[in-house]
């Protein structure tokens, strides 16, 4: 799978809306919901969140 990095032009926030929405959801439902005691704990919860986000969450 090839990944292409695309930069969005300045002053065009609507082109960046999907990633901004993801960051907001990620902050609210994962990072802000837990207090991590170690890297291992954080990795586990972020992995669970990403699996749930990519497979179960309605987009």
N, C-alpha and C positions, 0 to 999 in steps of 0.2 A: 504494500500500500504506500503510495507516494503522498507526502504531505507538502502542501504549497502554502507558504507564509505570505499573506496578503496584508499590506498596510492600508489602513483607511485614511483618506485625506483629512486634514484638519478641518474643524468646523463642520463636520458632517456626522453628528451624533446618531442620526437615524440609521446610518449604515452599520453602526456598531451596537445597535439595540439588542440583538440576540445574545451577544457575549456579556453585555452589561446586565441583562436579565439573569443569565446563568450565575454571574458573580453575586448578585443580590440573593438569589435562592441558595447558593452554596454557603454564603455567609449566615443567612438566617436559619437554615435547616441543618447545617453541619458544623461549621467552625464556631458559630455563636451558641450552639446548643450544648456543646460539651466542653469540659475542662480536661485537657489532655495532660497526663502525668509523664508521658514519654513519647518519643518518636514512634515507637511501636504502636502505642494506643492511637495516636493521630493517624498513622498509616492505615490501621485497621478500620477506623471510623470513616475516613475519606474513601477508602476502597469500597466499603459498604454503601456509602452515599452514591458514589459514581455508578455502581452496579444498579442500584435502585433507580437513579435518575435516567440511566440509559435504557433500562428494560421495562420499568413499570410506570414511570411518570408520563402523563399525557403532555405532549409538546404542542 
